[in-house]
Amino acid sequence: MKMLWIAVLAVFSVTGCSQKTQPAPQPASSYFDNTGRDDVLTGGVRMIAINTPKGEFHVWTKRTGNNPRIKLLLLHGGPGFDHEYMECFDSYLPKEGIEYYYYDQLGSFFSDQPDDSSLWDTARFVEEVEQVRQALHLDKDNFYLLGHSWGGILAMEYALKYQEHVKGLVISNMMSSIPEYSKYAKTVFKATMDPAVLKELMDIEAKKDYENPRYMELLIPNHYEKHIMRMPYAQWPDPFLRAFKHVNPAVYIPMQGPSELDAQGKLAGWDRSADLPRITVPTLVIGAQYDTMDPKHMEMMSKKVAHGRYLYCPNGSHMAMYDDQATYMAGVIGFMKDVDSGHFQP
């Protein structure tokens, strides 16, 4: 099952993006100024203590850069993946002078992995993010939060409870309703799959035979390479493959379920579409043409939040940060700089 847990991780192409001149990047000497930092010895890495109903644990974070006005915390997908597949941000954010933080959620590879399924709860993860925010000294004047896939669920939930601390929110490749995602899976990407392949996959799932090598043999060319990462499997980037290798099924399966074509775990009934208008901070929603998530639904989300912008990745899938990378990164960077400069518009 080493690759079983991928499906629910995912030049401007933004509706109405501001084209105003952006502030010049910081000089390198300023960006790498670590004066007064308590993470210099470890190259920006900190293990942060997290209080939970089951005691204290530690989660891994890593800072790159120094910018008092733009500090981005990245929430990885899964649940149970880790930050590694997000390392592609290293190719773009430093040159823009953006300070950013990788973070492995509790249960993920670089953090503590307690053997207690009661900890795999969305509300508890929200409190974990708030404790991480406090420890990293992020606040409403500088704190940008980007959540991808499951991280998008976590980012929405965090904003609905703690948005007074957030300057800008990015919801990447995640719908606001798992039941609507399941409908989209059935009517779109399952419907376009070879019927014989789909039947064989459904037969394997009906038998709960997820360890069957045939399951992955069918999924990789017929699902993953079309909707998760639009590259031949042999060309998938190393950070992405490392994230697969390090996934924790003890977190993923209880929350998402074992199927790669549907949600069956604790998240199966999750739906926050009606609550989106309560998100009042500037928000960027990212959708992609070939995603497992419905790009039209994500465009709708950008209109339902109080101050939203939509970034559409026409060549992207769930991992649009890789297969439509230039569009994705330009949109994320432009959004943060527009908010920072006071020029944000939907």
Secondary structure, 3 states (H helix, E strand, C coil): CCCCCCCCCCCCCECCCCCCCCCCCCCHHHHCCCCCCCCCCCCCEEEEEEEECCEEEEEEEEEECCCCCCEEEEECCCCCCCHHHHHHHHHCCHHHCCEEEEEECCCCCCCCCCCCHHHCCHHHHHHHHHHHHHHHCCCCCCEEEEEECHHHHHHHHHHHHHHHHCCEEEEECCCCEHHHHHHHHHHHHCCCCCHHHHHHHHHHHHCCCCCCHHHHHHHHHHHHHHHHCCCCHHHCCHHHHHHHHCCCHHHHHHHHCCCCCCCCCHHHHCECHHHHHHCCCCEEEEEECCCCCCHHHHHHHHHHCCCEEEEEECCCCCCHHHHCHHHHHHHHHHHHHHHHHCCCCC
